[in-house]
Amino acid sequence: MQAKVSLPELINHYVLRAKIMAKKKLENLSFEESLTELDTIVQSLEQGELSLEESMALFERGLNLSQLSQVKLQAAEQKVQILLDNNGTAKLTDFDSSAGES
């Protein structure tokens, strides 16, 4: 027996799915957009109403979003550290993500 779902819950479910399906390329997302999409993915997965294929695709995108967000956050932290080290006198420079890899 299937549980009855209210109309607002049904609308919310399809809105969440539509948001996920209309996704941008990862590299074009801002940090905030990445976190918002990641939150939407978690909500959709927690509802448990997706097929296995949909769940796996969302899980994979969520992992990629998480990794991208971590890289962006590390870059922002490095920029703040550069500013603090130079007492705010230096121009902001881009983070070189390859510098920490050895």
C-alpha positions, 0 to 999 in steps of 0.5 A: 500500500502506497502512502498518500502524499499531499499536493505541496509535498508532491510539488516540492518533490518535483521542484527539487528534481527540476532544480537538479536536472537543470544543473550547470557545469560544475566549473560555472557554479559559485561556491554558494550555488555549489552548496545550495545544489549540494543541499538539494541533492541531499534532500532528494536522496534523503526522501528515498523516492528516486530510482537507483540510477537517479540516486547514483547520478546525484550521489556522484554529482554531490561528491564532485560538488563537495570536492569543488567547494573544498577547492574554492574554500581553500583558495579563499582561505589562502587569499585571506592568509596572503592579505593577513601576511602582507598586512593588507598592503599586497594585491590579491593573487590567485591561488596556485592549487598545484603548489601543494601537490608533490 
